[in-house]
């Protein structure tokens, strides 16, 4: 996501951009294929050259600048190279302290680690929302703020609130894209049309709404998150109908 945001900004500044990604499509790990394909085409239309399913084999400085050799056989020359290679949680201190660790510091619903007096929050914490569910590590601004409240309540012995629906956003190519819920939904309903003005993608598991993506339609996200939080079951045809108000659908749910 950071690479696409940087590419978008660079193009806006008149820079020629080449993006290299080992994935099949950009943001494929964090978004449904439909949106990933749309973003790929949008960046290409704006002049970004994409080398997908390719990795950097070697990098060197030359008399004229910088050169990269790619696994697909391409050789790229550039004035500036920016690497956005992701992060790995820094758990060395936690391991030394004997805390349970697996792709982050394992914590319970209150962000308490395997040691009762140690709490962990933010990008390094892999949290279990309830017993039986997997431990998830989320690298978002909202998640760090939310977990800070949970940890504070846990330390003070206060009751924990219901979990919020995960939410984050990205701005690229003149698009504000907001994402909430489980991006691994079984199927997606398009509300509007991608590339033809504001629209939404709504993800279902069975009949239950579990995810929402807005494209230049952020005002709808609050209602969508409310529907997800309340585990609303709504007919796909109703969700796809732009004349149906998500706010009214949310208000119509049983208390």
N, C-alpha and C positions, 0 to 999 in steps of 0.2 A: 504493500500500500504506500509506504514512504517513497519507494522508487517511482511509482506512478505520479505521486504528488509533486516530486521534484522534477520529473520529466515535463509535467504540465506547466509548471512555473517557468522552467527554462525555455520552453517553446513560446510562451507568452512574451519572454524577453528577447525573442529573436534568435535563440540558440538552436543549432542543429543537434538533435538528440538521437542517440542510439541506445536502446534498452536491451539488456541481456538478462534472461530469466530461465532457470532450469525447468520451470513448470510448463505445463501444456498451454495454459492461459494465465494472464495476469490476475492476481488475487483469487486464484482458484481454490486455495485452502480456506478462504474466509467468506466466499460468496458462492451462490449457485452458478452453474454453468451459463445460464441465460444472461446473467449480469456480467460475468467474466468475458463472454464473447462480445457483448455490447461495448465494454470498456476497451477491449482489444481493438475493435474496429474504430472506435471513437478516437483513440490515440493515433492510429495509423492515418486516419483522415486528416489529422492535424499536423502530420509530417514526421511523427516519431517512427523510426525504423526499429522494428522488434525482432530480436533473435530469441525465439522461444525454444524450449527444450535444448538449451545450450548452456555451457558453463565456461568460465575462464580457465584456460590451461596454463597460460603464462602471461606475465606482464613485464614490460621493460621500458626504460626511458631511452629515447633516441635523440639525435641531434635536432630533430624537428618537433619533438613532443613526446607522446606516450603511445605505446603499441600494445594491443591485447591480441593474443591468439585464443580462439574459441574452439570448443570441442566439435563444433559442426564444420570445422575447417576454415572458417572465416578469419580474417586478420583485420583488426580495426585500429585506426590511428585517431588520436584525439589530443586536445589541449588540456582537458580536465577529465578525470575519472572519479566518479562518486560511487562508493560501495555501500549498498544497503543490504546487508547479509543476515539481518535478524539478530537475535540475542539468545544467550543461554543463561539460565538463572545462576547467580553466584551463590552456591550452597556450601562452599568450603567451611565457613565458620559453623554452619548448622551441622555439617557432618562431624566436625571436630567435637561439637558439643553432644553428639550422640542422638540428634533429632532424626526422626523418620523423614527420608528424602526420596522422591521419585519425580523427576522433572519439576523440581521445586520443593519447597518445604511443605510437607503434608499437614494440613490444618483442618479442624472441624468447622462446624457451622459458625462458631463464634471466633474463628481464626486462631484457635488455640492449637499449638503444635502437640507432638507426642509427649512433651514435657509440660505438665500442668501450669507451670509458671512462665512459659515462653509463648509469645504470640508472634505471628508473622502476617504481614499484609502486603498487597500490591503485586507487582509483576513476579516476585519470587515465590509467592504463596500459591500452592495448589490446594484449592478448597473443596471440601465435600459438603454439598448443600444439605444432604440428609443421608442416613445410613443406607447402604446399598447402591448409592449413585456413585459414578466415577469422580475422581479428584480432577478438577479443572483449573488451569492457570490462565488467567485472562490479562492481556497486556493493554489495558485501556485506562484512560484518565478517570472515568466514572467508577470503574471497579476499585481503584485505589481509594477513592473517597468513601465509597460504600463500605469497604472492608475496615476502614479506620473507625467508622461508627460501630460496626459489629464488634470489633476488638475492644473498644472502649466500654461497650455495654457488657461484654463478657467479663472484663476485668472488674467492673463495678457490681457484677451479679445481677444485672437488670435483664428483663425479658427481651428477647430478640424479635425484631419485626419480621414480617414475611419478606422473603427474598424479592428483590426487584427483577424486572426483565432486563437482561444485559443489553447495553446500547452503546454504540459508538458511531463515528461519522468520518467521512473523507470529503475533501473539496478538490476536484480536478476537472480540467476541461470545461470550466464554467458550470459544473454540476455540483450541487450539494447532495451527497448520498448519505443517508442515515440508515443504519442497520440495527435491528433489535431481535432478540430471541435466538432460536436454534437454526443456524444456517444449513443444517443437515436435514431439513424438512424433506418429506417424501415426495411432495409435488408442490408446484408453484402456480399461483393464479396471477395473471397480469391484469392490473387495474389501470386502464389507459393504454398507451403504446410507448415502448422504449424508443427513444430518439424522436419522438413527436410531441414534445412538451412534457409537463409534469406527469409523473405516473408512479405506480406502486407495484411491488411484487409481494404477494402474500403467501406464506408457506404453511402447508397443512401436513399433519400427521394423522392419517385416518380422516376424521371429520373435524379434528381440533386445530384451531389456528395456533401455530407455534412460532411464527416468525413474520417479520415485516421489513420491507426495504422501501424507502421513499427516494425518489429522484426529483429534486427541486420541488418537493411537496412536503417539507418538514412540518407544516402545520397539522398534518394528519398523523404524525407519529405518536402524539400523546394518546389519542383514541386507540390507535393500533396496539400500543403497549398495554393499555387497559384491557383490551379484548384478549390479548395473549395471557396476561396475568390472571384473568378470570376463566381461562381455559374454554373460551367460547367455541361452540360448534356452529358454523354458519355455512350454508350452501355455497359452493364455489361460484355459481351463477350470480348470487347476491353480492359476493365479495367483488366480482369483476364488474359489476354495474356501478358506474361512476355517479349515477343518480341516487344511489343509496348512500346515506350519510353514515360514516363509521361512528361518528359521535352518537347518533341516534341509535345505532345498533348496540353500542356499549350501554347506553341508558336503558335499553329495553331488556337487558339481561336481568334475571332474578337477583334480588339483593342477597 
